[in-house]
Structure formats: C-alpha cells, structure tokens
Amino acid sequence: MNLYVHFPFCRRKCTYCALHSRAGSSRERRADYVADLARRAEEIDSPLSTVYFGGGSPALCELGPLFAALRPHVAEGCEFTVELHPLDVTRETLESLRHGGVNRISMGVQSLDDATLEHMGRGYTFDEAERAFALVKEHFDNAGIDLIAGYPTEPNCSRLERLADWGLRHCSVYSLILEERSMLSKMVERQAIKLPSDDAVLDRIREVSCFLKSIGLRRYEISNYAAPGFECRHNMAVWRGEDYIGLGEGAHGRIGLTRTVSGVAETVTPETDEKERRLFCLRTIEGLDASGHPEWIKPLDKFADEGLLAKTDEVYRLTERGSEVCDSILAELV
Ligand code: SF4
C-alpha cells in the first residue's frame, strides 16, 4: 500500500500557489493536526511500500508522533519521502527526519533567479537554496528538487550549469499554471505582469530538459527526471494505477472504487476506475498498454497518426511533441 500525507501549513503564501495551504498557523494548531494524523495512521492495516509527506511544508510540524504511529506499518525497503522548503533545512531537522525513517527528500527550489524567487515570495536566494541542498545531501543521497518553468519574471538562466554539481538524483519541472485564486493571477488580471507565451515556456522546458539529460537525469514522466534507479516510486505507483491512502486536509486517496478528497469519499464506476488507473500510465515512459481495450484503440491511433504517440504492438508512448500536450490528450481520453 502507498500513503500520501498532506500538511497544509506554509511560512507564507507563494504568489503562484492556490494549493490547499495557509500561512500563520500556531504551533498548537500544527501539533493538533499531527496528533489527528497519528490517530488515523494507527488504523492503517496494510504494510506501506511508499510514504510521501507533501504540502505545504511538512517540516513546520513536529513530526515525531506521526513517525511513531507509522513505524509499525512501514514495510522493509519502504520509500519514505518528505518535501522540504529550503528555509526548513537545518541539521537538526534532517537528523530528526532520518531518525523518523525518511530516506528521500524533495526540495522545492522553484527558480534559479534571485529576482524571481523574491517575486514568488519564496524567502531565499539561489545561493541559500544551494547551501540548503548541500546540507540535505550530507544526510540523504536520494534527494532532488522541483523547478517551475514559465514564471513571468524568470529569465533564460545560465545558472542551470550550477546545478551540475548538486548531485541531483531527481528533478521535477512543472509548467506554471495560472491558478484562479492565486496572487499571480490577480497581478495578471490587472496587467501588472504578463505571462510568457506558450512557446517561450516550451523553449524553457526544452532547455532544462536538455541540461538535465546532460547530467544523467532521464525523463521518465512528462514532468519528472531521475538518475537511473532514483525514479519516485510513490508517484510511479500512483501513475501505474495502484491504490493509495490519502491522509490530511488536502489529500486525495484511491482504494478500490472509492476516491477520497480531503476526507470526503465517493464511489466511481468500474469503467471509470479502469480508465483512470490505466490511462495515466501514458504520462510515464512505460506507456499505456491498450490490450484488452479495443474501444481505446481508435482514439489512441488518432493521436499516433498526429505524431503525438508512438505505437509498439498495443503499447502507446508519448512522443517528444506528445509530452508537451499530454494533459489535453488525457482530457480527451478520460
Ligand atoms: S507553493 Fe508550497 S510553500 Fe508556497 S504557498 Fe504553496 S504549498 Fe505553500
């Protein structure tokens, strides 16, 4: 079984973010939240092969009680990831994460440009992020970062070369999505800032992608790159259609035909379930095996004819061009 745990607390709200999270929570509120998660974690009845703490900033919480509640359920060899904000990286925090069983870190760097980091409201400079990651690497070999492509103030930045020495095992590169409720969306609305064109964003993604390839990170999913053997097992499990438990305010879960969003459950039909579990394999380099689903062949062949998918027997994989428009392909198929 896989487990995702959501922490909705942040130091402050980033301009581009509309995720379920809030700044300015009290220590007591965070402790109550963890105590509630720990109570619910005690009820887990299957061994966990992956655990992922995301947010928000999980390290703003004292995680000890949750680690203790999870310990009996964590299987041998479990991948245990925690997302970290660079400002949360201290020797003490890293040691307590290791002690709690964590063995993989994902640090949100987001930009390599100081002016952009400031505009985003991230609260650190590139040099500070670099120092934070070096400290992470002293404690965790399996560590990577997240970047955002297409933030309006981001220049085409030569600093990519600096990442060559970081010892990255993983990198996620997400295109900026203008979220309706974000501060950035309001800035765009009142024309205080202009978004880059889709082509400029694609150029940036190609530039980052090419650089990551040059340092040995292979693109194994449309937004994710990893050194061989360091692909995120938790996310791969979700994309391959495995069940996962979601704990916490903003968490999603999928067990059998039941879907939970923020603790509210709904049941989907077996057809929807099958589609959702299978089609998302298209995001990965493993591709989608359409055998046993003759009704999927026609729409998939249409994308193959357009050069967006490559077909080997009944397995379809995104082409380079297809990976740039994957979301619209999936929207049409689902
Ligand atoms: S991007 Fe992350 S750190 Fe920033 S407000 Fe959103 S959840 Fe919090």
Boltz pocket constraint, residues with backbone or C-beta under 6 A from the ligand:
constraints:
  - pocket:
      binder: B
      contacts: [[A, 9], [A, 10], [A, 11], [A, 12], [A, 13], [A, 14], [A, 17], [A, 18], [A, 19], [A, 20], [A, 21], [A, 55], [A, 56], [A, 57], [A, 85]]
      max_distance: 6.0
